[in-house]
Amino acid sequence: MKKLLCWFVDLLYGPRDDGTRTDPKDALIFVPIIPLVILSILLASCAPPATPVPPTEIPTATIEPSPTPIVLADIDLKALAVQEGDLPAGFSIAQVTKRPPDWYGRNKGPEVETSIYITLTKESEKSGQIIIVLSDDEEVRLLAYQAFQRGLGSDRKDSDKVGEIAQTMTTYLFTPIYVIAFQRCAAVAYISMYTFESETMIYAQNLDARLTEALCP
């Protein structure tokens, strides 16, 4: 403030550009505004300091953790394939192998590292089969599905009741035989049961739910 007052006095009484000084009588015209200048200076010096504006925070992107890769060789297919209460009344497991049946190969089914083949019986008679193959390769899964399609025959129909894609077939040989082929994530399944559609579909949907939980990210 002292510097500003000195500047004002110098303005009144200091030398002009031509070297002369302001006449004191002429300077008297500025006297009435001196209190206003002083008051303005005092108000400016008493004003509160400006509040600093906080910097804008840039939101940090949330990085979602990558899903843990599923190792198909570690999947317990037998535990997934059949659980208590799955099979229709009177059905039981007769045999379990880790390779698909011969007809799968004859239908141009591809080789897979992880698979299961279960034969079913009812009253000591063959009553169906369950085949599941696993593969990370989409082309291999397609070829496996096509092999199962050929096993359904020419009367197969599309179904939206199970899997991502599915086809079914019904035939009769002294008893109804209902067959389903479907794909779910890394799995392709083939189910044949000597019973009605409703009982076979209940099992297929139970299996599909377990495959979804175990294989779908």
GIKAWO-V962874 format. One record per residue. N is the residue number from 1. NEAR is the number of other C-alpha atoms within 12 Angstrom. D_LAST is the distance of its C-alpha to the last C-alpha in whole Angstrom. Layout:
BEGIN
n & near & d_last
N & NEAR & D_LAST
N & NEAR & D_LAST
END
This chain:
BEGIN
n & near & d_last
1 & 17 & 73
2 & 12 & 76
3 & 10 & 75
4 & 18 & 75
5 & 19 & 78
6 & 14 & 80
7 & 14 & 78
8 & 22 & 80
9 & 21 & 83
10 & 16 & 83
11 & 17 & 82
12 & 24 & 85
13 & 21 & 88
14 & 19 & 86
15 & 14 & 88
16 & 13 & 87
17 & 9 & 86
18 & 8 & 90
19 & 9 & 91
20 & 11 & 93
21 & 17 & 91
22 & 21 & 91
23 & 14 & 94
24 & 14 & 94
25 & 12 & 95
26 & 12 & 92
27 & 20 & 90
28 & 14 & 91
29 & 13 & 89
30 & 19 & 85
31 & 17 & 87
32 & 11 & 85
33 & 14 & 82
34 & 19 & 82
35 & 14 & 80
36 & 13 & 78
37 & 20 & 76
38 & 21 & 77
39 & 15 & 75
40 & 17 & 72
41 & 19 & 72
42 & 16 & 71
43 & 13 & 69
44 & 14 & 67
45 & 14 & 67
46 & 12 & 66
47 & 11 & 63
48 & 9 & 60
49 & 8 & 57
50 & 7 & 55
51 & 7 & 51
52 & 7 & 49
53 & 7 & 46
54 & 6 & 43
55 & 6 & 40
56 & 6 & 37
57 & 7 & 34
58 & 6 & 32
59 & 6 & 28
60 & 6 & 26
61 & 6 & 22
62 & 6 & 20
63 & 6 & 17
64 & 6 & 14
65 & 7 & 12
66 & 8 & 10
67 & 9 & 7
68 & 10 & 8
69 & 14 & 8
70 & 19 & 8
71 & 18 & 12
72 & 24 & 13
73 & 20 & 16
74 & 16 & 16
75 & 26 & 14
76 & 21 & 17
77 & 32 & 17
78 & 26 & 21
79 & 18 & 19
80 & 30 & 17
81 & 39 & 19
82 & 34 & 22
83 & 18 & 22
84 & 16 & 26
85 & 16 & 27
86 & 25 & 24
87 & 34 & 27
88 & 28 & 30
89 & 20 & 33
90 & 20 & 35
91 & 28 & 32
92 & 28 & 32
93 & 30 & 30
94 & 20 & 33
95 & 21 & 31
96 & 24 & 28
97 & 21 & 27
98 & 24 & 25
99 & 27 & 26
100 & 35 & 26
101 & 29 & 29
102 & 16 & 32
103 & 20 & 32
104 & 30 & 28
105 & 20 & 30
106 & 17 & 33
107 & 22 & 30
108 & 22 & 29
109 & 28 & 26
110 & 31 & 24
111 & 26 & 24
112 & 28 & 21
113 & 21 & 21
114 & 29 & 19
115 & 37 & 20
116 & 34 & 22
117 & 32 & 25
118 & 35 & 26
119 & 32 & 30
120 & 30 & 31
121 & 25 & 34
122 & 21 & 36
123 & 14 & 40
124 & 14 & 40
125 & 16 & 39
126 & 22 & 36
127 & 35 & 34
128 & 34 & 31
129 & 38 & 28
130 & 45 & 24
131 & 47 & 22
132 & 47 & 19
133 & 49 & 18
134 & 42 & 15
135 & 32 & 15
136 & 24 & 13
137 & 20 & 16
138 & 18 & 15
139 & 18 & 19
140 & 24 & 19
141 & 31 & 17
142 & 29 & 19
143 & 26 & 22
144 & 39 & 21
145 & 39 & 21
146 & 30 & 24
147 & 32 & 26
148 & 42 & 25
149 & 35 & 26
150 & 27 & 30
151 & 32 & 30
152 & 31 & 30
153 & 20 & 33
154 & 15 & 34
155 & 16 & 34
156 & 21 & 30
157 & 21 & 29
158 & 21 & 25
159 & 20 & 24
160 & 17 & 21
161 & 26 & 21
162 & 31 & 18
163 & 33 & 15
164 & 25 & 14
165 & 26 & 18
166 & 32 & 20
167 & 36 & 24
168 & 37 & 27
169 & 33 & 30
170 & 28 & 33
171 & 23 & 36
172 & 15 & 39
173 & 12 & 41
174 & 9 & 43
175 & 15 & 39
176 & 21 & 37
177 & 28 & 34
178 & 35 & 30
179 & 44 & 28
180 & 52 & 24
181 & 47 & 22
182 & 44 & 18
183 & 44 & 15
184 & 36 & 12
185 & 30 & 9
186 & 38 & 10
187 & 44 & 13
188 & 51 & 16
189 & 51 & 19
190 & 49 & 22
191 & 49 & 24
192 & 40 & 28
193 & 45 & 30
194 & 37 & 34
195 & 34 & 33
196 & 25 & 33
197 & 27 & 30
198 & 21 & 29
199 & 27 & 29
200 & 37 & 27
201 & 36 & 24
202 & 24 & 24
203 & 37 & 23
204 & 44 & 20
205 & 32 & 19
206 & 25 & 18
207 & 40 & 17
208 & 38 & 14
209 & 24 & 13
210 & 27 & 13
211 & 36 & 11
212 & 22 & 8
213 & 18 & 8
214 & 27 & 8
215 & 31 & 6
216 & 23 & 4
217 & 15 & 0
END
